[in-house]
Amino acid sequence: MVKFVPSKEQIKSHIYSKETIKARCTSIKAWELPKQESALAPPDVWTNADMDPVPRQYQTWTLWTWMAYWATDTVNLGTWETASGVVAIGLNWRDAIPIMVVGTSCVAIPMVLNGAIGARLHIPFSVIVRSSFGYYFGYFCIVSRCILAMFWLGIQGANGAQCITIMLTAIWPSYGRIANHLPKSAGITTQGMISYFLFWIIQLPLLLIPPTRLRYLFAVKLVAAPVTALATMGWIIHKAGGSGELFNLPETVHGSTRAYLWLSSMSAVTGSWSTLACNIPDFSRYARSSKGQYIQLPFLPIIFTICGVMGIITTSASYVVYGSYLWNPLDIVTKWLDNSGGRAAAFFAALSWYIAQVGTNITANSISAANDMTVMFPRFINIKRGCIIAAIIGGWVIVPWKILADAETFLAFMGGYAVFLGPIAGIIASDYWLVKRLHIDVPALYNPRGRYRYNIVGINPRAFIAFFTAVGPLLPGLAYSINPTGTHISQGTKNLYTFDWLYGFVTSIVLYTGLSYIWKPKDQLIEKTIFGIPQTPEDEERYAEKYDEKVLSEGSLVQNPKSFYNVGGIDDMGAAFHTRRSSHEIARISEEHRRASRAGQGGQDGQGTKDDYNLATVLSTTEPVTSDAGLTMSEKEAMVYSKAT
């Protein structure tokens, strides 16, 4: 194998000159990016290529991909502690399990409804939202998601720092005895700051690496956290001689108090997934068909409940072993550091949770925030710049360790963010299913002067009224949850806030649909869907060819065409085990075959379209990849036909 060694010229091309550095320090215009070409946006509109509809060969998500995605993202520290937290506020395990089932089922409904939009039209959330909210009001929804993603980027990092502390203490026990030189008001110790900085600095380059280079990280993530969780639960049950007494504890609250605590806990569960209920099209746009994504409806509640029950059992057994309920599995792992035999186990367990935390930050926070920034500021921000900005703001500007020091206020605010996300999910779903009746003019979504501008200000007044009418009654409850001593509201308002997401979701659907039937849109209702991807094989092939060029171009946003690293990571993980091709590999092989096909036709453009079209189908298969060298195109078509039938 020939090892690639970059030349001096190639190295210099990545180093800024003195003139460039001086210009960027003195002029904003020097930060402008080269204008990207969009397949659908007008030439004068700044956009990014990642917003274009996804061609057929990149539509690789199947039912199994959806299951793999939820298996990786659901098994985490937050899910583990959710059920245990329900028990901590006075309810019992008989309440915790149905709360998890009902809460995740409620949020799975808008995930499926909104996911079907992306699966059929193959466009992202940032484009879909324009249909219901209007071209410019849609930016409000994008900003909301971006803010939430950056907050969680910092919070997950602050939690992940504990993994660093455990790993370093397992190797060098003296690390656990570092003296603290920071004041109490800092909200963090000297040891904690060192661990947090190490977590952040190790994570930063991972946020900037293309997913094709991270495929093995996501392969490890897929198995590491579940195996570690099962091993921790099995060990502590064996140590305790049973699952403990938590299953025998009665609830300590009754009557209406118990009912509203039940609703409040359910709302916390739905709130934790409320962002995905809005932007699930960022994932489903890569679905091969709209049917596969319906597996979310039963699978999400099942996998979430299983993980939650593991948390309940482990927490209960921890009381027998340690004399106190340890809700966080890292607290149990920390106990293993007390003896030399347990230090190795503690290191590898902490490493597993570290990979899970970094993977979650990459998948759900960093890239989502960066992608939103590219939509808001396409002239100056691309994915890499967005990742760096998100890492700085989320990691340092919001001071996440200090926020966690006052966890009750922080969690109240973050849980209350569902106040805004519930109505957004409801309006998107009702607009597509009830008002537009599945018919959208996709090219018009990319045109600021098109039909989805609605009016001169680019706001759909029906969505504006429905959104703020649904949010308004919940704002006093949100203020009270953040500052209970300085806010005075009625008990009824407090009770309404306990199921804020469900109230906002349902109310927005009723209001938006009713307003749209009474005050019908004029130009936005069409009789037939106008797709963004050409529907004839010849035109579709030309569209796919341009998309391949974007994937293969250096620094392209479409290097990660899934918008979130875990989506590309799952596909790339499949490529690592030779069960699915990565996006970059699809583009490369497709381009090579296209050149060969045209050469065989005498170099005439437009010929060999039928072969290219069938090759795209072969490339998108999820069956194990086998060498097809030497096969004629008719044999490849026969292979496709046999797989389809």
Secondary structure, 3 states (H helix, E strand, C coil): CCCCCCCHHHHHCCCCCHHHHHHHHHCCHHHCCCCCCCCCCCCCCCCCHHHCCCCHHHCCECHHHHHHHHHHHHCCHHHHHHHHHHHHCCCCHHHHHHHHHHHHHHHHHHHHHHHHHHHHHCCCHHHHHHHHHCCCCHHHHHHHHHHHHHHHHHHHHHHHHHHHHHHHHHHCHHHHHCCCCCCHHHCCCHHHHHHHHHHHHHHHHHHHCCHHHCHHHHHHHHHHHHHHHHHHHHHHHHHHCCCCCHHHCCCCCCHHHHHHHHHHHHHHHHHHCHHHHHHCHHHHCCECCCCHHHHHHHHHHHHHHHHHHHHHHHHHHHHHHHCCCCCCHHHHHHHHHHCHHHHHHHHHHHHHHHHHHHHHHHHHHHHHHHHHHHHHCCCCCCHHHHHHHHHHHHHHHCCHHHHHHCHHHHHHHHHHCHHHHHHHHHHHHHHHHHHCCCCCECHHHHCCCCHHHCCCCCCCHHHHHHHHHHHHHHHHHHHHHHCCCCCCCCHHHHHHHCCHHHHHHHHHHHHHHHHHHHCCCCCCCCCCCECCCCCCHHHHHHHHHHHHHHHHCCCCHHHCCCCCHHHHHHHHHHHHCCCCCCHHHHHHHHHHHHHHHHHHCCCCCCCCHHHHHHHHHHHCCCCCCCCCCCCCHHHHHHHHHHHHC
